């Protein structure tokens, strides 16, 4: 009897796993297909308006008007104050996202790129994908926990559709929410959605982001040089994140009126562009990133100017994302500094890209996967070492303030803080830790 009951329980358990897996394959495929279609439209739109701006440089003069239009669009769609941090909060708490964010971030990002604001695309990808995933989950009447998983699947799918990196997108969506915790239950939905979106985007003509990189032979001395470069990139990632946050805080304090802030920000970017004398730091800057990695070509000041352009753009209400600018900053900084350490400029740029990204988002595994999908697996151990060093030395700052840091980076200690607030939380807990030791 006991053997028969045990066999029956095992059969029921197996059936439950089959049923749940089938459910998520169907749901994630739907989410992936939707994100693939919308992501392809978004990718093509951003590319087309970028070509339009480059062919008509005078369009940068419309930046203040674009800022006002974006502010009005967010007010009209009731998406004011919503962003990537909201998506992270949705996964963690089940609250925050609204459908109005979808058209707001889509057209807001397109307008930003058309007029010459310095921004990326992944912020829009996470927000658009998260919204699609959540709304699909609601439409299919999933429960609250499954809605959160569907949100992650949407994030992974849209990221994959834009960059052509399904593995990175899946792991990033699962790990960006909480540092020290990977939501393994979301692996099947995220990977299914990411692969589906990747397939749809390829079918619609969206080429994946790839770079030709030659990695040096693995040797101890070069590994030490890469670690040294990664340590410098960790510092750059902290400066990058802090500059973004401080500039946003300062701009809101200086110009409390959001309409005036958007117009003034647009005017500031126009002035900065006129001073520089070229539109090298406007838009996403993928051509500069490509030149740094594939040709080993970057000016020593490129990373600093891109950081200034991006901080002003995003702090004044323009839309896009910070990740592609972090690619730009990391690649150009390392391209200039790498040869001083005896590292080939192009390979140093590739290491710098993933190192600054890792330090900014606190996601070492997804950063390593990103390196492999963008550059190939030839320099895997170098990329892994660089991401490890950058992750540890970048401390507890980050692009996303709602990102939870559950565990200390250097000790097996539970801290449960938010990125950019750990120092204050640690100070508050210090007396209790002292008493515990006693």
HELIX and SHEET records of a PDB file:
HELIX    1   1 UNK A    2  UNK A   55  1                                  54    
HELIX    2   2 UNK A   57  UNK A   62  5                                   6    
HELIX    3   3 UNK A   63  UNK A   76  1                                  14    
HELIX    4   4 UNK A   84  UNK A   93  1                                  10    
HELIX    5   5 UNK A  100  UNK A  115  1                                  16    
HELIX    6   6 UNK A  122  UNK A  139  1                                  18    
HELIX    7   7 UNK A  144  UNK A  163  1                                  20    
HELIX    8   8 UNK A  166  UNK A  175  1                                  10    
HELIX    9   9 UNK A  184  UNK A  186  5                                   3    
HELIX   10  10 UNK A  187  UNK A  203  1                                  17    
HELIX   11  11 UNK A  220  UNK A  254  1                                  35    
HELIX   12  12 UNK A  258  UNK A  276  1                                  19    
HELIX   13  13 UNK A  286  UNK A  294  1                                   9    
HELIX   14  14 UNK A  302  UNK A  315  1                                  14    
HELIX   15  15 UNK A  323  UNK A  338  1                                  16    
HELIX   16  16 UNK A  339  UNK A  341  5                                   3    
HELIX   17  17 UNK A  345  UNK A  361  1                                  17    
HELIX   18  18 UNK A  364  UNK A  375  1                                  12    
HELIX   19  19 UNK A  380  UNK A  393  1                                  14    
HELIX   20  20 UNK A  422  UNK A  437  1                                  16    
SHEET    1   A 3 UNK A 178  UNK A 179  0                                        
SHEET    2   A 3 UNK A 404  UNK A 407  1                                        
SHEET    3   A 3 UNK A 414  UNK A 418 -1                                        
END                                                                             
